[in-house]
Amino acid sequence: MEHRCNDRIPVDLQVRLYLRGAPAGRGIIRNLSRYGLFIDAFQGDTTDARGQQRPNGLLEFEIDEGDLPAVRLQAVIAHANRCGFGVELLD
């Protein structure tokens, strides 16, 4: 049984993904909580991201939603599968 300390909120936000500072594809944030989120990775070379980034690996992303200012955030990958990444946000 899955145990979470914080409730998740469903969202649908487009993001750009970066690995080691280089573009690695695009995705959609599907849900978020106070400390983390799940990114559905669907475009670009996310095979590298999923194949080489193990738990505790660093992933950067930018929210890519029209009028919102671009802000690059860093997160630690908590888990990855063929659908995307569960990440914990860094301060």
N, C-alpha and C positions, 0 to 999 in steps of 0.2 A: 504494500500500500504506500502510496506517495504521501510524503509529509512536507508541508510548506509552512514557513513561519509567517508569510505575508500573502494576502490575497492578490490574485492576478487580475488585471483589467484588460479586456480584449480591445485591441486597437488595430489599425490598418495604416501604418506609416511606411512610406518608401525610404530606403536607406542605400547609401553607397558603402561598400565594404573595402577595407584596406588591410593588407598584411605587410608588416615590415615597412610601412609607409607607402607602399605601391598599391594602385588600384587592383582589387581582386574580384570585382563583380558588384551585383546589386542584390537587394533583398527586401523583405517586408517584415517589419516588427509586427508580430501577431498578438503578443500579450506582454504586459509589463507589470512589474511590482516596484516597490520602493527601492529594491536593491538589484534587480536584474530584469532580464527580458528574454524572449525567444525571437530569433531572427530566422525567417523562412528564406533561405538562400536559393535563388532561382536563376540568376544570369551570370555570365562571365566565368572566369576561371576559379570557381569556388571549389573545384575538385582539389586544388592545392590547399585551400583553406581547410577543407574537411579532412583531407588525407594527411597533412603534415602538422596541423595544429591539434595538439593533444590537450586534454584538460590542463588548465593553468597556462595555456598559451595565450598570447596577447592578440586581440582583435580590435581594430579601430573602425568606427563607422560614423557617417554623417547622415543626419535626417535630410531627406531630399523632397520636401513638401512645399512647392510653390512659394508662398510669401514668408515662410519661416526662415530666419537667418541660418546659414550653414554653420554648424558647430560640430567639430570633430570630437567624439567621445572615445574613451578607451574602456575596454572591458576584458575580463579574464574569462576564457572559455571554460564553462563548468562541464558541458557535455556537447558532443557533436554527433550528428547522424546524417544520413543521406538527404534529409529534409532541411537541415539548418543547424543553428547553434543556440544552446542555452548559455547565457553569459551572465556574469556578475559585474556590475558597474564599478569602476574605480572612481575614487574621489577626485 
